[in-house]
Amino acid sequence: MNKPITVAICGCGNRGLEAYAPFALKYPDKMKVVAGADIKPERLRMLRERFDVPEEMCFASDLELLAQPRLADVMIVATQDRLHIRPAMAALEKGYHLLLEKPISSSLDECIALREKAHECGRAVVVCHVLRYTKFYSVLEKLLREGAVGKLQTIDAMEHVAYWHFAHSYVRGNWRREDESSPMILAKCCHDMDIIRWLAGSKCRSVQSFGSLDWFRAENAPQGSAERCLDCGVKDACPYDAEKIYITNKASGFRSIGPRWPGNVLVDRPTEEALYDHLRHGPYGRCVYHCDNDVCDRQTVSMEFENGVLATFTVSAFTEACYRYVRVTGTMGDIEGNLDDNILKIHRFGEPEEVIDIGRIIEEYAGHGGGDFGMLHYLCDLLESGDTRGLTGIDASVESHLMGLAAEISRHDGGKTVLLSDIDHG
Ligand SMILES: NC(=O)c1ccc[n+]([C@@H]2O[C@H](COP(=O)([O-])OP(=O)(O)OC[C@H]3O[C@@H](n4cnc5c(N)ncnc54)[C@H](O)[C@@H]3O)[C@@H](O)[C@H]2O)c1
């Protein structure tokens, strides 16, 4: 048996400790967490307690961790969006392979610079486009590649964010402002850009986009509302009420789901008392109409690929459930499905419908439809094989980031067509 790959985690927050590090506990023969960095002592304490990382291997920042000689095979960069590029560049220079959270950066130049650095250093860079590692999308991609519905013509994808998830992350939370994180199309939808490009099986030629922040603005605050939900006179009629979202909602509230996400973003160790305390004083207790958010709450993107495939994408905050939908059409049939049901329906023209129940063929189901752990299995296999290109390697990932950045240029310019070849100066 091979030795487990060793990882250092830069940014021991939700992704670092909840999505990736647990893989090492489940598969100790494949991965071992040996070091980590976070600016919050509590997160380092959790790293030590849960993953048995010695005190001397816990560092107070990315800078401190990267001032050490190389401590592991892989650096997992799971800091917030604006703090990916600095540790990622430094880790490549130190000789680490990278598991890099998306988005790489919201700067075109930085995305291209990282691509160049990865090529120069010859290290594996797996960008966390976790959806590629789900059975749902990999079965769909295989069907298309095998010509199950003839020559691919169109792809329509929709991301239903769910009203409460949008309010949590993009109105009250970490991704609410472009200047502190990224535009929506990168923060939430760089996965979708990546999947659409992968399904299309070709480079994207041009992009058009429309979108804006329409609803979560002060002028839409109902009469009788207050700065904080707990003080609001009309909270009973408001689906965005923070008390509902964090305490009583079936899908997201502590009383139904316990101390998990999203409550664990408000406080490290959620209890009902600690959550109420945060709602009284913290940012997630704010009225959704009185926040300092500026990212789009709906956006559309139209894409044309070099092989002639056409695609559309819509993301909306305003949905009850949280799932992705996709429909592809080909010259001999169409396929549709959604990641929540985990079912693909194939219609070969003139023939009975074929239903593929992905849930039945999944052996393991962790976050993102199995994508989080699927990606880590892939990373371990990749390093064992010595092939450093990776399914979500840097070239493919930068391409999908450029699609998102092109969409932003288009959106800010009234939906004008942006050619990808005009912006990729690398
Ligand atoms: N791949 C996916 O599907 C997916 C899903 C959600 C989030 N993300 C991305 O993952 C990243 C992390 O998201 P999260 O929800 O875990 O955020 P988080 O805020 O929970 O975690 C980030 C951690 O980085 C720490 N940190 C801040 N400055 C640091 C520094 N200088 N050195 C070391 N650590 C530092 C913070 O204290 C925090 O604990 C984001 O970029 C986000 O967009 C990806």
The ligand as a Tripos MOL2 file, in Angstrom:
@<TRIPOS>MOLECULE
LIG
   44    48     1     0     0
SMALL
NO_CHARGES

@<TRIPOS>ATOM
      1 N1        -15.7170   24.5100   -4.2120 N.am      1 LIG1
      2 C1        -16.8690   24.8380   -3.6970 C.2       1 LIG1
      3 O1        -17.8790   24.2550   -4.0320 O.2       1 LIG1
      4 C2        -16.9680   25.9300   -2.6820 C.ar      1 LIG1
      5 C3        -18.1000   26.0450   -1.8500 C.ar      1 LIG1
      6 C4        -18.1260   27.0720   -0.9260 C.ar      1 LIG1
      7 C5        -17.0630   27.9560   -0.8400 C.ar      1 LIG1
      8 N2        -16.0070   27.8460   -1.6960 N.ar      1 LIG1
      9 C6        -14.8520   28.7640   -1.6390 C.3       1 LIG1
     10 O2        -13.9830   28.3100   -0.6100 O.3       1 LIG1
     11 C7        -13.3090   29.4300   -0.0120 C.3       1 LIG1
     12 C8        -13.4550   29.3550    1.4890 C.3       1 LIG1
     13 O3        -14.8200   29.4340    1.8240 O.3       1 LIG1
     14 P1        -15.3120   29.1080    3.3130 P.3       1 LIG1
     15 O4        -16.7830   29.0960    3.2870 O.co2     1 LIG1
     16 O5        -14.5740   27.9270    3.8320 O.co2     1 LIG1
     17 O6        -14.8130   30.4350    4.0660 O.3       1 LIG1
     18 P2        -14.4700   30.5830    5.5940 P.3       1 LIG1
     19 O7        -14.5190   32.0380    5.8780 O.co2     1 LIG1
     20 O8        -15.2830   29.6520    6.4220 O.co2     1 LIG1
     21 O9        -12.9390   30.0800    5.6680 O.3       1 LIG1
     22 C9        -11.8400   30.8610    5.3410 C.3       1 LIG1
     23 C10       -10.8360   30.7460    6.4720 C.3       1 LIG1
     24 O10        -9.6520   31.4310    6.1080 O.3       1 LIG1
     25 C11        -9.1360   32.0250    7.2810 C.3       1 LIG1
     26 N3         -8.1580   33.0660    6.9610 N.ar      1 LIG1
     27 C12        -8.3710   34.3820    6.7130 C.ar      1 LIG1
     28 N4         -7.2130   35.0150    6.4740 N.ar      1 LIG1
     29 C13        -6.2420   34.0600    6.5280 C.ar      1 LIG1
     30 C14        -4.8370   34.0990    6.3720 C.ar      1 LIG1
     31 N5         -4.1730   35.2290    6.0910 N.pl3     1 LIG1
     32 N6         -4.1510   32.9350    6.5120 N.ar      1 LIG1
     33 C15        -4.7900   31.7800    6.8080 C.ar      1 LIG1
     34 N7         -6.1380   31.7080    6.9780 N.ar      1 LIG1
     35 C16        -6.8480   32.8250    6.8410 C.ar      1 LIG1
     36 C17       -10.3730   32.5520    7.9870 C.3       1 LIG1
     37 O11       -10.1250   32.8530    9.3360 O.3       1 LIG1
     38 C18       -11.3420   31.4190    7.7660 C.3       1 LIG1
     39 O12       -11.3260   30.4760    8.8350 O.3       1 LIG1
     40 C19       -13.9340   30.6760   -0.6270 C.3       1 LIG1
     41 O13       -13.0860   31.1960   -1.6050 O.3       1 LIG1
     42 C20       -15.2170   30.1760   -1.2550 C.3       1 LIG1
     43 O14       -15.6110   30.9220   -2.4060 O.3       1 LIG1
     44 C21       -15.9440   26.8410   -2.5700 C.ar      1 LIG1
@<TRIPOS>BOND
     1     1     2 1
     2     2     3 2
     3     2     4 1
     4     4     5 ar
     5     4    44 ar
     6     5     6 ar
     7     6     7 ar
     8     7     8 ar
     9     8     9 1
    10     8    44 ar
    11     9    10 1
    12     9    42 1
    13    10    11 1
    14    11    12 1
    15    11    40 1
    16    12    13 1
    17    13    14 1
    18    14    15 2
    19    14    16 1
    20    14    17 1
    21    17    18 1
    22    18    19 2
    23    18    20 1
    24    18    21 1
    25    21    22 1
    26    22    23 1
    27    23    24 1
    28    23    38 1
    29    24    25 1
    30    25    26 1
    31    25    36 1
    32    26    27 ar
    33    26    35 ar
    34    27    28 ar
    35    28    29 ar
    36    29    30 ar
    37    29    35 ar
    38    30    31 1
    39    30    32 ar
    40    32    33 ar
    41    33    34 ar
    42    34    35 ar
    43    36    37 1
    44    36    38 1
    45    38    39 1
    46    40    41 1
    47    40    42 1
    48    42    43 1
@<TRIPOS>SUBSTRUCTURE
     1 LIG1         1 GROUP 0 **** ****
